[in-house]
Amino acid sequence: MENLDIVVLRTLKAWRDAGQRAMLTTVVRTWGSSPRPVGSIMALCETGAVVGSVSGGCIEDDLIAQYSKANAITDSAPVRLKYGISADEAHRFGLPCGGTLELLLEFNPDAARLTALIDMLARGQLTQRCTDLQTGLVTLIASDAPSELHIDEHQLINTFGPEYRMLLIGAGQMTEYLATMALFNGFAVTVCDPREEYRGAWSVAGVTVKHDMPDDLVGSFKPDRRSCVIALTHDPKLDDLALLAALETDAFYIGAIGSRRNNLLRQQRMIEHFDQTEESLARLRGPIGIYIGSKTPAEIAVSIMAEVLAVKNGVPLPRDMDVAHAKNTHEGPPIDPSVPVCFTGR
């Protein structure tokens, strides 16, 4: 499943290519509580078809009622529209108490510009889409860093990033659960496992499955700030070198499954045999997952996905919270209680 923004843009382009009138709606400002964040987009076709979301549904219904009428979508300049200014409106449109949001409506976006934007995103290029508010003309600018949406009396600048990517080492059952959730959250998922007996049983559609050695694939995958690398095999021969290669990249999340004891042993191996230090391994998460009492592979996958999304969304995660999935699940001698715990699986 593609990133929602790309789904919206592709659908809007298809409507415009077919000669249908359509509009692109962007959340440009919010006050108080709001169902959708600034930068969220929605496309509406003259037929009443909608893709994407700017609220919980009531505002979409109002826009459909206004703009699915004959010739309601005209070739006019972009329009700014506010919802939820009064308490009555907030209640009518299903906004949280005190919530207000401002939308920008762009009518009949140029199909060629939409094609160019989609192509840039497909190549992994972070892109600023700049809309002139007087004429509706769009300019695309390649960008090196994410930036917040900006709007003034002259233009809207909304930055679109390429898909988030997830590289999973190992093609076991838990990987299938995690890959499925990642797809639904808009990640492009690649699974790497040189072991044919694991790859042969793979059953999740929409995932790229590779048989390369994991560290080689990390090199060709080229993780960036919109990528995460997760090792799930429990096999140091497959996991360790891939994790070390990932630590040389800008991946926003790098982690490995295992018990607290196995995590400590992994760090010791890397320090003793690969010239690593505690500082160089600081970005390596492990064991991974947020504590939700997980016991089954599916539940553990949920906890891992939750942690990935928290890191992606900039939510602080205390590293010293006890997140063991069950009491006394570590292997071997007792673990030093001073060691921060973040545990998933065994």
Summary of the structure (lengths in Angstrom):
residues: 346
radius of gyration: 23.3
end to end distance: 29.9
largest distance: 74.1
contacts: 1106
relative contact order: 0.09
helix: 31%
strand: 23%
